[in-house]
Amino acid sequence: MPTTAPIPSIPQRVVELTAGERLESSEIIEVSILSSDAAPSPGMEIQADGSFVYGLKGSRPALLDLTHAEDFEDDGWRAAGADIVRRLSTLIQGHPVRAKKHLVQVSVPANVSADNLRSLAIGMTVGNHTFVTTNKRRKPKVRRAHIVLPGNGKSATSEHLANAVKTGARLGAATCLARDLANAPANVKSPEWFARQAKKAVKDIEGVKVRIRDEEWLQQKGFGGILAVGQGSVRPPRLVELVWDPERIGQKRRRKTVVLVGKGVTFDTGGISIKPSANMDSMRTDMTGGASVLSAFQALAEMQVPRKVVALIPMAENMPSASAFRPGDVIEHYGGLTSEITNTDAEGRLLLADAVNYGARKHKPAAVVSIATLTGAAKVALGLRTGAVFAPDWGVGVKLSRRGASVGERWWPMPTPEYVEDDVDSTIADVRQCPPGPGATTAAMFVRRFTRGVAHVHLDIAGPGRAEGIYDEITPLGTGFGARTLIQWLSR
């Protein structure tokens, strides 16, 4: 009989709805390890209890039409994991036998690598993600996965492979949390609601400090960008501040402090510069940057990374009304710099400006990282599956891109030429909010003006932050893009 080394499931379902409504969110697929010298036979078999066995035995995976194992790269393993759970979930929905926990068991080739298994676990965990608000009975789907390793499970190699699966499951859990938050309906997802979810997500993690800043505090401290974006809505803005510090639990910091800032526009109409009505419903995902920061922070704190990590999520709803901010306004940000407003649909950078300045001033980090669904220009430049990286130097951009690629998120380093700096200047204020020129670049350089000289990495996920259909491990609407990259990058 094979031995079992279960990996604890990672809690990620934190979203909630108001009384009278029921949320049907995704649930983490519980991934565990089975080790045996005699792996199951290849192919799929429906067991008497309603569970399934699926084999990737030998050099060629069964059922899926994929390449031989030696040509089966990490992207293929991730896509295969997602495809397995999707196919089997479809089958169990039409099968008369119903098990309480539907199981998929995957046997892998002897030459499998740790990176292969991490990718497989990511695909299995996130590929079957769904988010539905309903009172109907939930359709059954795969709930558990066992990965059968070659050997007896007692060698150092087997332990290394088992840890890779555990890492993949954790990365997948972070993606699912970010997706759940992004996809939550806008009528529920006020800034105050999101702040509650952030507090709930980290409440049981030792060493984490949580502060929720309300509109009165923001007014007193001069957060003019956040307040301007939120002033058109009846639902006031918030600033979520989370701090993980290993010294709070008696551990040493061995790496430098990093501040993560995620755009948190809970719904974006464009304000006075209103968007076209087509596809505006997807603007409930305009806080994907904030969702990715929260889920990455949760994972990094649970992993007890030996560095201080600060997460700042400025939250606001950008609505048109008699009280909304206007093109032509001049606002004063936290720290004193003023912005000339030229387009109220370029609101995200105003939130980031306040938050990065606050983070740089208060926490004195080695670097500030901002992430946002920020510009349509990034989508034009790189399409819908690649994020844009604006880094202080080319080497940092390449390093982050490689870290992201290793966990299935594609990035491309972008230039920040000095000659564009002058375009950010305003004739009536310190800076112009939406200057002409290459839109993604000028947006990044606008935010950089507020970092107080601290090294700044900006990630524009306007393209890959949302999806219109299914591909690889991606499901429609919010993708959770960026969470895995931040975890992989900052935990190394």
C-alpha positions as CSV (number, residue, x, y, z in Angstrom):
1,M,0.0,0.0,0.0
2,P,1.3,3.5,-0.8
3,T,2.2,5.7,2.1
4,T,0.5,9.1,2.5
5,A,2.1,12.3,3.5
6,P,-0.8,14.8,3.5
7,I,-0.1,18.5,3.0
8,P,-2.5,20.6,5.1
9,S,-5.0,22.6,3.0
10,I,-4.3,26.3,3.0
11,P,-7.3,28.5,4.1
12,Q,-8.2,31.0,1.4
13,R,-11.9,31.4,1.5
14,V,-12.4,34.7,3.5
15,V,-15.0,36.5,1.4
16,E,-18.5,37.0,2.8
17,L,-21.8,38.4,1.7
18,T,-24.6,40.2,3.6
19,A,-27.4,38.4,5.4
20,G,-29.8,36.6,3.1
21,E,-27.2,36.0,0.4
22,R,-24.9,32.9,0.1
23,L,-21.6,32.9,-1.5
24,E,-20.5,29.9,-3.5
25,S,-16.8,30.5,-3.8
26,S,-14.0,28.2,-4.9
27,E,-12.5,25.8,-2.4
28,I,-8.9,24.8,-2.3
29,I,-8.2,21.4,-3.7
30,E,-6.5,19.5,-0.9
31,V,-3.3,18.4,-2.5
32,S,-1.2,15.6,-0.9
33,I,1.6,13.2,-1.7
34,L,1.4,9.4,-2.2
35,S,4.7,7.6,-2.5
36,S,4.9,4.0,-3.9
37,D,7.3,1.9,-5.9
38,A,4.2,0.6,-7.8
39,A,2.3,3.6,-9.2
40,P,-1.3,3.1,-10.4
41,S,-1.9,2.0,-14.0
42,P,-2.2,4.8,-16.5
43,G,-5.6,6.1,-17.5
44,M,-8.7,7.1,-15.7
45,E,-10.9,4.9,-13.7
46,I,-14.1,5.6,-11.8
47,Q,-14.0,3.9,-8.4
48,A,-17.1,2.5,-6.6
49,D,-17.0,5.3,-4.1
50,G,-17.1,7.9,-6.8
51,S,-13.5,8.9,-6.7
52,F,-11.2,9.0,-9.7
53,V,-7.7,7.8,-10.5
54,Y,-5.8,9.5,-13.3
55,G,-2.4,8.6,-14.5
56,L,0.5,10.4,-16.1
57,K,2.7,7.3,-15.9
58,G,5.6,6.8,-18.2
59,S,7.0,9.3,-20.7
60,R,3.6,10.3,-22.1
61,P,0.6,11.5,-20.1
62,A,-2.6,9.5,-20.5
63,L,-5.9,11.1,-21.7
64,L,-4.2,14.5,-22.5
65,D,-2.7,14.9,-25.9
66,L,0.6,16.4,-24.8
67,T,4.3,15.9,-25.6
68,H,6.7,13.4,-24.1
69,A,7.9,14.1,-20.6
70,E,11.3,15.3,-21.7
71,D,9.5,18.0,-23.7
72,F,6.8,18.7,-21.2
73,E,7.8,22.0,-19.7
74,D,6.5,23.7,-16.6
75,D,3.8,25.6,-18.5
76,G,2.6,22.2,-19.8
77,W,2.5,20.7,-16.3
78,R,0.5,23.7,-15.0
79,A,-2.0,23.5,-17.9
80,A,-2.2,19.7,-17.5
81,G,-3.1,20.1,-13.8
82,A,-5.9,22.5,-14.6
83,D,-7.2,20.3,-17.4
84,I,-7.3,17.2,-15.2
85,V,-9.5,18.8,-12.6
86,R,-11.7,20.5,-15.1
87,R,-12.3,17.3,-17.1
88,L,-13.0,15.2,-14.1
89,S,-15.3,17.8,-12.5
90,T,-17.3,17.8,-15.7
91,L,-17.5,14.0,-15.5
92,I,-18.6,13.8,-11.9
93,Q,-21.4,16.3,-12.5
94,G,-23.0,13.7,-14.8
95,H,-22.1,10.6,-12.9
96,P,-24.7,8.9,-10.6
97,V,-22.2,8.1,-7.9
98,R,-21.5,11.0,-5.5
99,A,-18.6,10.9,-3.1
100,K,-18.3,13.5,-0.4
101,K,-14.8,14.4,-1.5
102,H,-14.0,13.6,-5.1
103,L,-10.4,12.5,-5.5
104,V,-8.0,12.8,-8.4
105,Q,-4.8,10.8,-8.2
106,V,-1.9,11.6,-10.5
107,S,1.1,9.3,-11.1
108,V,4.1,11.1,-12.4
109,P,7.2,9.9,-14.4
110,A,10.4,9.0,-12.7
111,N,12.2,12.0,-14.2
112,V,9.8,14.5,-12.9
113,S,11.4,17.7,-11.4
114,A,10.5,19.8,-8.4
115,D,9.6,22.7,-10.8
116,N,7.3,20.3,-12.8
117,L,5.4,19.3,-9.6
118,R,5.1,22.8,-8.3
119,S,3.5,23.8,-11.7
120,L,1.2,20.7,-11.6
121,A,0.0,21.6,-8.1
122,I,-0.6,25.2,-9.1
123,G,-2.7,24.1,-12.1
124,M,-4.7,21.6,-10.0
125,T,-5.4,24.2,-7.2
126,V,-6.5,27.1,-9.4
127,G,-7.7,25.5,-12.6
128,N,-11.1,24.6,-11.2
129,H,-11.7,27.9,-9.6
130,T,-15.2,29.2,-9.7
131,F,-17.0,32.1,-8.1
132,V,-20.8,32.1,-8.1
133,T,-23.4,33.9,-5.9
134,T,-26.4,31.6,-5.8
135,N,-29.0,29.8,-3.7
136,K,-28.9,26.8,-5.9
137,R,-27.2,23.6,-4.9
138,R,-23.5,23.6,-5.7
139,K,-22.4,21.3,-8.5
140,P,-20.0,18.6,-7.4
141,K,-16.4,18.8,-8.5
142,V,-12.9,17.5,-7.7
143,R,-12.0,18.3,-4.1
144,R,-8.8,16.4,-3.4
145,A,-5.7,15.5,-5.3
146,H,-3.0,13.0,-4.6
147,I,0.3,13.1,-6.6
148,V,2.0,9.7,-6.7
149,L,5.8,10.2,-6.5
150,P,8.3,7.7,-7.9
151,G,10.2,5.7,-5.2
152,N,9.3,5.0,-1.6
153,G,8.9,8.6,-0.4
154,K,11.7,8.3,2.2
155,S,14.6,9.8,0.2
156,A,15.8,13.4,0.3
157,T,14.7,13.7,-3.3
158,S,11.2,12.6,-2.5
159,E,11.1,15.1,0.4
160,H,12.3,17.8,-2.0
161,L,9.5,16.9,-4.5
162,A,6.9,16.9,-1.7
163,N,7.9,20.4,-0.7
164,A,7.6,21.5,-4.3
165,V,4.0,20.3,-4.3
166,K,3.3,22.1,-1.0
167,T,4.8,25.3,-2.4
168,G,2.6,25.0,-5.5
169,A,-0.5,24.5,-3.4
170,R,0.3,27.6,-1.4
171,L,0.9,29.7,-4.5
172,G,-2.4,28.4,-5.9
173,A,-4.2,29.3,-2.7
174,A,-2.9,32.8,-3.0
175,T,-4.2,33.1,-6.6
176,C,-7.6,31.8,-5.6
177,L,-7.9,34.3,-2.8
178,A,-7.0,37.2,-5.1
179,R,-9.6,35.9,-7.7
180,D,-12.3,35.6,-5.1
181,L,-11.8,39.2,-3.9
182,A,-11.6,40.5,-7.5
183,N,-14.7,38.7,-8.7
184,A,-16.9,39.6,-5.7
185,P,-19.9,41.8,-6.9
186,A,-19.5,45.5,-6.7
187,N,-22.7,46.1,-4.8
188,V,-21.1,44.1,-1.9
189,K,-17.5,45.1,-2.4
190,S,-17.3,48.5,-0.8
191,P,-13.9,49.8,0.5
192,E,-15.1,49.0,4.0
193,W,-16.1,45.5,3.0
194,F,-12.7,44.8,1.5
195,A,-11.0,46.1,4.6
196,R,-13.0,43.6,6.7
197,Q,-11.8,40.8,4.4
198,A,-8.2,41.9,4.7
199,K,-8.5,41.8,8.5
200,K,-10.1,38.4,8.4
201,A,-7.4,37.0,6.1
202,V,-4.6,37.7,8.5
203,K,-6.3,37.5,11.9
204,D,-4.7,34.2,12.9
205,I,-1.2,34.9,11.7
206,E,1.2,35.7,14.6
207,G,3.5,38.7,14.0
208,V,1.0,40.6,11.8
209,K,-0.3,44.1,12.7
210,V,-3.4,45.4,11.0
211,R,-4.6,49.0,10.7
212,I,-7.7,50.1,8.9
213,R,-7.6,53.9,8.1
214,D,-11.0,55.5,7.6
215,E,-12.0,58.7,5.8
216,E,-11.6,60.9,8.8
217,W,-8.0,59.7,9.4
218,L,-7.3,60.1,5.7
219,Q,-8.6,63.7,5.9
220,Q,-6.5,64.5,8.9
221,K,-3.3,63.2,7.4
222,G,-3.8,64.8,4.0
223,F,-4.4,61.8,1.7
224,G,-5.8,64.0,-1.1
225,G,-5.4,61.4,-3.9
226,I,-7.5,58.7,-2.1
227,L,-10.0,61.2,-0.9
228,A,-10.4,62.8,-4.4
229,V,-11.1,59.4,-6.1
230,G,-13.6,58.4,-3.4
231,Q,-15.4,61.7,-3.0
232,G,-18.0,60.9,-5.7
233,S,-19.3,57.8,-3.9
234,V,-21.6,57.4,-0.9
235,R,-19.3,54.6,0.2
236,P,-16.2,56.3,1.7
237,P,-12.6,55.3,1.0
238,R,-10.2,53.3,3.2
239,L,-6.5,52.6,3.5
240,V,-5.6,49.1,4.6
241,E,-2.2,48.8,6.3
242,L,-0.7,45.4,7.1
243,V,2.7,44.8,8.6
244,W,4.5,41.5,9.0
245,D,7.7,41.8,11.1
246,P,9.6,38.7,12.1
247,E,11.0,40.5,15.2
248,R,7.4,40.6,16.6
249,I,7.7,36.8,17.1
250,G,11.4,36.8,18.2
251,Q,13.0,36.1,14.9
252,K,15.7,38.1,13.1
253,R,15.3,40.1,10.0
254,R,17.8,38.8,7.4
255,R,16.5,40.7,4.4
256,K,15.5,44.3,3.7
257,T,12.1,45.8,4.3
258,V,9.8,46.0,1.3
259,V,6.5,47.9,1.0
260,L,3.8,46.5,-1.4
261,V,1.2,48.9,-2.6
262,G,-1.9,47.5,-4.5
263,K,-4.5,49.6,-6.3
264,G,-7.9,49.1,-4.7
265,V,-10.6,50.7,-6.8
266,T,-13.6,48.6,-5.9
267,F,-15.6,49.8,-8.9
268,D,-14.4,52.2,-11.6
269,T,-17.0,54.0,-13.7
270,G,-14.3,56.5,-14.9
271,G,-15.9,59.2,-12.8
272,I,-16.7,62.4,-14.7
273,S,-14.6,61.1,-17.6
274,I,-17.0,58.2,-17.7
275,K,-16.2,54.9,-19.4
276,P,-18.4,53.4,-22.2
277,S,-21.1,51.1,-20.9
278,A,-19.8,48.0,-22.8
279,N,-17.9,45.7,-20.4
280,M,-18.1,48.1,-17.5
281,D,-19.3,45.3,-15.3
282,S,-15.7,44.0,-15.3
283,M,-14.6,47.1,-13.5
284,R,-15.4,45.4,-10.2
285,T,-12.0,43.8,-10.8
286,D,-10.2,47.1,-10.8
287,M,-8.9,46.3,-7.3
288,T,-7.0,43.2,-8.6
289,G,-3.7,44.8,-7.6
290,G,-4.9,45.2,-4.1
291,A,-6.2,41.7,-4.0
292,S,-2.9,40.3,-5.2
293,V,-1.0,42.3,-2.6
294,L,-3.3,41.0,0.2
295,S,-3.0,37.4,-0.9
296,A,0.8,37.6,-1.3
297,F,1.1,39.3,2.1
298,Q,-0.9,36.5,3.7
299,A,1.3,33.8,2.2
300,L,4.6,35.6,3.0
301,A,3.5,36.1,6.6
302,E,2.4,32.5,7.0
303,M,5.8,31.5,5.5
304,Q,7.5,33.7,8.1
305,V,9.9,35.3,5.6
306,P,12.8,36.9,7.4
307,R,12.1,40.4,6.2
308,K,9.6,43.1,7.2
309,V,6.8,43.3,4.7
310,V,4.3,46.1,4.6
311,A,1.1,45.9,2.5
312,L,-0.7,49.1,1.7
313,I,-4.1,48.9,-0.1
314,P,-5.7,52.3,-0.8
315,M,-9.4,51.6,-1.4
316,A,-12.0,53.9,-3.2
317,E,-15.0,53.7,-5.5
318,N,-14.7,56.0,-8.5
319,M,-18.2,57.2,-9.2
320,P,-19.7,60.2,-11.1
321,S,-21.9,62.5,-8.9
322,A,-22.3,66.1,-7.9
323,S,-19.5,65.6,-5.4
324,A,-17.0,63.8,-7.8
325,F,-13.6,65.3,-8.6
326,R,-13.3,66.9,-12.0
327,P,-10.8,67.3,-14.8
328,G,-9.0,70.6,-14.2
329,D,-8.9,70.2,-10.4
330,V,-5.7,70.5,-8.4
331,I,-5.3,68.2,-5.4
332,E,-2.7,67.9,-2.7
333,H,-1.3,64.4,-1.9
334,Y,0.1,63.0,1.3
335,G,3.5,64.6,1.6
336,G,2.5,67.9,0.0
337,L,3.0,67.4,-3.8
338,T,0.1,68.7,-5.9
339,S,-1.4,67.0,-9.0
340,E,-3.2,68.6,-11.9
341,I,-6.2,66.4,-12.8
342,T,-6.7,65.9,-16.5
343,N,-8.7,62.6,-16.6
344,T,-10.7,61.2,-13.8
345,D,-10.5,57.7,-15.4
346,A,-6.8,57.7,-14.6
347,E,-7.6,57.5,-10.9
348,G,-5.5,54.5,-9.9
349,R,-2.2,56.4,-9.9
350,L,-3.7,59.0,-7.5
351,L,-4.3,56.3,-4.9
352,L,-0.9,54.8,-5.5
353,A,0.8,58.2,-5.2
354,D,-0.6,58.7,-1.6
355,A,0.2,55.2,-0.5
356,V,3.8,54.9,-1.9
357,N,4.7,58.2,-0.3
358,Y,3.2,57.2,3.0
359,G,5.0,53.8,2.8
360,A,8.3,55.3,1.9
361,R,8.1,57.9,4.6
362,K,6.8,55.8,7.5
363,H,8.5,52.5,7.0
364,K,11.7,53.5,5.3
365,P,12.0,50.4,3.1
366,A,14.7,49.3,0.7
367,A,12.1,49.3,-2.1
368,V,8.5,50.1,-2.8
369,V,6.6,47.8,-5.2
370,S,3.3,49.1,-6.7
371,I,0.9,46.8,-8.6
372,A,-2.2,47.9,-10.4
373,T,-4.6,47.3,-13.3
374,L,-3.4,50.8,-14.4
375,T,-3.3,51.6,-18.1
376,G,-4.9,50.5,-21.4
377,A,-1.5,51.4,-22.9
378,A,0.1,48.4,-21.2
379,K,-2.5,46.1,-22.8
380,V,-1.8,47.6,-26.2
381,A,1.9,47.1,-25.8
382,L,2.0,43.6,-24.3
383,G,-1.5,42.1,-24.9
384,L,-3.6,40.3,-22.3
385,R,-1.3,37.7,-20.9
386,T,1.9,39.6,-20.0
387,G,2.5,42.2,-17.3
388,A,4.6,45.2,-17.6
389,V,7.6,45.8,-15.2
390,F,9.0,49.2,-14.6
391,A,12.1,48.7,-12.5
392,P,15.0,51.0,-11.2
393,D,17.4,49.1,-13.5
394,W,17.1,46.5,-16.2
395,G,18.6,43.7,-14.1
396,V,15.9,44.0,-11.4
397,G,13.2,43.9,-14.2
398,V,14.7,40.8,-15.7
399,K,15.1,39.1,-12.3
400,L,11.5,39.7,-11.4
401,S,10.3,38.5,-14.9
402,R,12.2,35.2,-14.4
403,R,10.8,34.7,-10.9
404,G,7.3,35.3,-12.3
405,A,7.8,33.0,-15.2
406,S,8.9,30.2,-12.9
407,V,5.4,30.2,-11.3
408,G,3.5,30.7,-14.6
409,E,3.1,34.5,-14.7
410,R,4.7,36.3,-17.7
411,W,6.3,39.8,-17.4
412,W,8.3,42.0,-19.7
413,P,10.7,44.8,-18.5
414,M,9.7,48.2,-19.9
415,P,11.9,51.3,-20.4
416,T,11.7,54.4,-18.2
417,P,13.7,56.9,-20.4
418,E,14.8,60.1,-18.7
419,Y,13.4,62.3,-21.5
420,V,9.9,61.3,-20.4
421,E,10.4,62.8,-17.0
422,D,9.6,66.3,-18.2
423,D,6.2,65.2,-19.5
424,V,5.1,64.5,-16.0
425,D,5.6,68.2,-15.0
426,S,2.6,70.5,-14.8
427,T,2.4,74.2,-15.4
428,I,-0.2,74.8,-12.6
429,A,0.8,72.0,-10.1
430,D,3.8,69.9,-9.2
431,V,2.8,67.1,-11.5
432,R,0.3,66.4,-14.3
433,Q,-1.8,63.3,-13.5
434,C,-2.3,62.1,-17.1
435,P,0.5,63.5,-19.4
436,P,0.8,62.8,-23.1
437,G,3.3,60.2,-24.4
438,P,3.6,56.4,-23.8
439,G,0.8,55.9,-21.3
440,A,2.1,53.0,-19.3
441,T,5.5,54.6,-18.9
442,T,4.2,58.1,-17.9
443,A,1.9,56.5,-15.4
444,A,4.8,54.6,-13.8
445,M,6.9,57.7,-13.8
446,F,4.1,59.7,-12.2
447,V,3.9,57.3,-9.3
448,R,7.7,57.3,-9.0
449,R,7.6,61.0,-8.2
450,F,6.1,60.1,-4.9
451,T,8.5,57.5,-3.7
452,R,10.9,60.0,-1.9
453,G,13.9,58.5,-3.7
454,V,13.3,55.0,-2.6
455,A,13.9,52.3,-5.2
456,H,10.6,51.7,-7.0
457,V,9.3,48.7,-9.0
458,H,5.9,49.3,-10.7
459,L,3.9,46.4,-12.1
460,D,1.1,47.2,-14.6
461,I,-1.3,44.2,-14.8
462,A,-4.1,45.8,-16.9
463,G,-3.8,43.1,-19.5
464,P,-3.3,39.8,-17.5
465,G,-5.3,40.9,-14.5
466,R,-8.5,40.0,-16.2
467,A,-9.4,37.2,-18.7
468,E,-12.4,36.8,-21.0
469,G,-12.1,33.0,-21.3
470,I,-10.4,29.8,-20.1
471,Y,-6.8,29.0,-21.0
472,D,-4.0,27.1,-19.2
473,E,-5.0,27.5,-15.5
474,I,-6.8,30.8,-16.1
475,T,-10.5,31.2,-15.6
476,P,-12.7,34.2,-16.7
477,L,-12.7,37.6,-15.0
478,G,-10.2,38.2,-12.2
479,T,-7.1,36.1,-12.7
480,G,-5.2,36.8,-9.4
481,F,-2.2,37.7,-11.6
482,G,0.8,39.0,-9.7
483,A,0.2,37.2,-6.3
484,R,2.4,34.2,-7.2
485,T,5.2,36.5,-8.6
486,L,5.3,38.6,-5.4
487,I,5.5,35.5,-3.2
488,Q,8.2,33.8,-5.3
489,W,10.2,37.0,-5.6
490,L,10.1,38.1,-2.0
491,S,10.5,34.7,-0.4
492,R,13.8,34.0,-2.2
